[in-house]
């Protein structure tokens, strides 16, 4: 039976991307050959990446909140369920 190699999220360290063919679901296997210092470096790198992603998510949530407030102030009718437009765009008219 042929085993297929499995890659986790790519990082700058080649050893971290390779998971032994014996168990493609063992996520810790790529870290076993690293020294303690290398594992700590990877941990710090991943924590920073997570911090940046969390920050970006907060920015997107704020943008969506502000956009929703603007829609509620300017055109709240488009938030009605079901939406009934007061006018139709020319290309969608049934004439």
C-alpha positions in Angstrom: 0.0 0.0 0.0 1.5 3.4 -1.0 1.5 6.1 1.6 0.9 9.7 0.5 2.9 12.5 2.2 1.0 15.2 3.9 1.9 18.9 4.3 0.8 21.2 7.0 0.7 25.0 6.5 4.0 26.0 4.8 6.6 27.8 6.9 10.0 29.1 6.2 11.6 26.0 7.8 11.5 23.0 5.4 11.5 20.4 8.1 8.2 21.7 9.4 6.4 21.1 6.2 7.2 17.4 5.9 5.2 14.9 7.9 6.4 11.3 7.9 4.6 9.0 5.5 3.9 6.6 8.4 1.1 8.8 9.9 -0.2 11.7 7.7 -2.3 13.0 10.6 0.5 13.4 13.1 0.9 17.2 13.2 3.7 17.1 15.8 6.0 15.0 13.6 7.5 18.0 11.8 8.6 19.5 15.1 10.4 16.4 16.5 13.7 17.0 14.7 13.9 20.7 15.8 15.8 21.9 18.8 14.1 23.6 21.7 15.2 27.0 20.4 13.9 26.4 16.9 10.5 25.3 18.4 10.4 28.5 20.4 11.2 30.6 17.3 8.3 28.9 15.5 6.0 29.5 18.4 6.9 33.2 18.5 6.4 33.4 14.7 3.0 31.7 14.8 1.9 33.9 17.8 2.8 37.0 15.8 1.0 35.7 12.7 -2.1 35.0 14.9 -1.9 38.5 16.4 -1.8 40.1 12.9 -4.7 38.0 11.7 -6.7 38.9 14.9 -6.0 42.5 14.2 -7.1 42.3 10.6 -10.3 40.5 11.6 -11.1 43.3 14.1 -10.5 45.9 11.3 -12.9 44.0 9.0 -15.5 43.7 11.7 -15.3 47.5 12.4 -15.6 48.2 8.7 -18.7 46.0 8.4 -20.2 47.6 11.5 -19.6 51.1 10.1 -21.0 50.0 6.7 -24.1 48.6 8.3 -24.6 51.8 10.2 -24.3 53.8 7.0 -26.8 51.6 5.3 -29.2 51.8 8.2 -29.0 55.6 8.1 -29.2 56.1 4.4 -31.3 53.3 3.0 -32.7 51.1 5.7 -35.3 49.6 3.3 -32.7 47.4 1.7 -32.4 45.6 5.0 -36.1 44.5 5.0 -36.8 40.8 4.6 -37.8 40.2 1.8 -36.3 43.2 0.1 -38.7 45.0 -2.2 -36.8 47.5 -4.3 -38.6 50.8 -5.1 -37.2 50.8 -8.6 -35.5 48.2 -10.8 -32.3 48.4 -12.7 -32.8 48.6 -16.4 -31.3 45.3 -17.3 -33.5 43.4 -14.8 -36.8 44.8 -15.9 -39.5 42.5 -17.2 -40.7 44.3 -20.3 
